[in-house]
């Protein structure tokens, strides 16, 4: 039984070698088996927010660091929603993209997809949140294949078998993951110097664009690859070399997720 569903679940083992997150939010991104994830809380309750932005599966994958086929699988299996449309093709919101980022992060920590699905189902059933991983991000962790929730210093099993070790999703540094999404998603994690790409659900449906401009990063990169692309982008679109270089770097990295 999970916390909040009529009783208290049994704690998951001990917290000897890997416990709750360290207090120092300026630690390195990972220390041993502890992977630090930070997600800036949205303004207000995520349950009350309307879905924003419009993304197809391939576009979600470019931001979440996985293939579009994988995004479609996660949606069909219930790990994430396609809150804009469940028809064909599925259409996703920026909130769905953020859920996909957290699913990917949990996988990186070692959680198995069936365990993530069970955790999502239990969290949704518990409080009705449409995007439960974002709502409970500060308390989630992964432990030897399962998903755990930290409550009052105890780790509770949300998705699988118990274990004595926990890898912790830490949100004390509350800006990193959301900042990465706003800078271009999973590719931004791999390109820490990226400065000129943005994801704004109120601009171009949330598709990655040149910061402050209505120019898609992918299209800029494709123009840059043509013989006269650099001149066109400079003279016709008034883009700097740094802006073009960031678009090219983002697209070269993001398209590698397409599989």
Residue pairs with C-beta under 8 A, 6 or more apart in sequence:
1 7
1 8
1 9
2 9
2 122
2 126
2 149
2 156
2 158
3 9
3 149
3 151
3 156
4 126
4 127
5 122
5 125
5 126
8 156
9 156
9 157
10 156
10 157
10 162
11 154
11 155
11 156
12 143
12 146
12 148
12 154
12 155
12 156
12 157
12 162
12 163
12 166
13 143
13 155
13 162
13 163
13 164
13 165
14 164
15 153
15 155
15 166
16 164
17 164
17 165
18 32
18 33
18 34
18 165
18 166
18 167
18 168
19 166
19 168
20 150
20 153
20 168
21 34
21 36
21 168
21 170
21 172
22 31
22 34
22 170
23 172
25 38
25 170
25 172
25 173
26 173
27 36
28 36
29 35
29 36
30 36
33 165
33 167
34 167
34 168
34 170
35 105
35 108
35 109
35 167
35 168
35 169
36 168
36 169
36 170
36 173
36 176
37 102
37 105
37 137
37 169
37 170
37 171
37 176
37 177
38 170
38 171
38 172
38 173
38 174
38 175
38 176
38 177
38 178
39 98
39 102
39 134
39 137
39 138
39 171
39 174
39 176
39 177
39 178
40 174
40 175
40 177
40 178
40 179
41 174
42 49
42 134
45 135
46 95
46 129
46 130
46 131
46 134
46 135
47 127
47 128
47 129
47 130
47 135
49 95
51 83
51 84
51 93
51 94
51 95
51 96
52 93
52 94
52 95
52 201
52 202
52 206
53 92
53 93
53 94
53 97
53 201
53 202
53 205
53 206
54 84
54 91
54 92
54 93
54 205
54 206
55 63
55 84
55 91
55 92
55 93
55 94
55 96
55 97
55 205
55 206
55 207
56 68
56 89
56 90
56 91
56 92
57 68
57 69
57 71
57 72
57 75
57 89
57 90
57 92
58 67
58 68
58 71
58 258
59 68
59 92
59 207
60 68
60 71
60 92
60 96
60 97
60 100
61 67
61 68
61 69
61 70
61 71
61 257
61 258
62 185
62 187
62 208
62 254
62 255
62 257
62 258
63 97
63 100
63 101
63 181
63 184
63 185
63 186
63 187
63 199
63 208
63 254
64 71
64 97
64 100
64 101
64 103
64 104
64 185
64 186
64 257
65 101
65 104
65 185
65 186
65 187
65 189
65 257
66 100
66 104
66 186
66 257
66 259
67 257
67 258
67 259
68 258
68 259
69 259
70 259
71 80
71 92
71 100
72 90
74 80
74 100
74 103
74 113
75 81
75 82
75 90
75 92
75 96
77 113
77 117
78 117
78 120
78 121
79 99
79 100
79 103
79 113
79 116
79 117
79 120
80 92
80 96
80 99
80 100
80 103
81 92
81 96
81 99
81 130
81 131
82 90
82 91
82 92
82 96
83 92
83 93
83 95
83 96
83 130
84 90
84 91
84 92
84 93
84 96
85 91
92 100
93 201
93 206
94 181
94 199
94 201
94 206
95 130
95 131
95 134
96 131
97 181
97 185
97 199
97 206
98 131
98 134
98 177
98 178
98 181
99 131
99 133
99 134
101 177
101 180
101 181
101 185
101 186
102 133
102 134
102 137
102 140
102 169
102 177
103 116
103 133
104 186
105 169
105 177
106 116
106 133
106 140
106 142
106 147
106 169
107 113
107 116
109 141
109 142
109 167
109 169
110 142
110 143
110 144
110 145
110 167
111 119
111 142
111 143
111 145
111 146
111 147
111 159
111 160
112 145
112 146
112 160
114 159
114 160
115 145
115 146
115 147
115 158
115 159
115 160
116 147
116 159
117 159
118 147
118 158
118 159
118 160
119 140
119 147
119 149
119 158
119 159
120 132
120 133
122 158
122 159
123 129
123 132
123 133
123 135
123 136
123 158
124 130
124 132
127 135
129 135
129 136
133 140
136 149
137 169
137 171
138 171
139 149
139 150
139 151
140 147
140 148
140 149
140 150
140 158
140 169
141 147
141 148
141 149
141 150
141 155
141 166
141 167
141 168
141 169
142 148
142 166
142 167
142 169
143 155
143 163
143 165
143 166
143 167
144 161
144 163
144 165
145 160
145 161
145 163
146 157
146 158
146 159
146 160
146 161
146 162
146 163
147 158
147 159
147 160
148 155
148 156
148 157
148 158
148 159
148 166
149 155
149 156
149 158
150 156
150 166
150 168
155 166
179 188
180 186
180 188
180 189
181 188
181 199
182 198
182 199
182 200
183 194
183 195
183 197
183 198
183 199
184 191
184 194
184 197
184 198
184 199
184 208
184 217
184 250
184 254
185 199
185 208
185 254
186 254
186 257
187 194
187 250
187 253
187 254
187 257
188 194
188 197
188 250
190 253
191 249
191 250
191 253
194 246
194 249
194 250
195 211
195 242
195 246
196 210
196 211
196 242
196 243
196 246
196 247
197 208
197 209
197 210
197 211
197 217
197 246
197 247
197 250
198 208
198 209
198 210
198 211
198 212
199 206
199 207
199 208
199 209
200 206
200 209
203 209
203 214
204 214
204 216
207 216
207 218
208 216
208 217
208 218
208 250
208 254
209 215
209 216
209 217
210 217
210 220
210 239
210 243
210 246
210 247
211 243
213 239
215 237
215 239
217 246
217 247
217 250
217 251
218 247
218 251
220 233
220 237
220 239
220 243
220 244
220 247
220 248
221 247
221 248
221 250
221 251
221 252
222 251
223 229
223 232
223 233
224 230
224 233
224 244
224 247
224 248
225 248
226 232
230 241
230 244
233 239
233 244
234 240
234 241
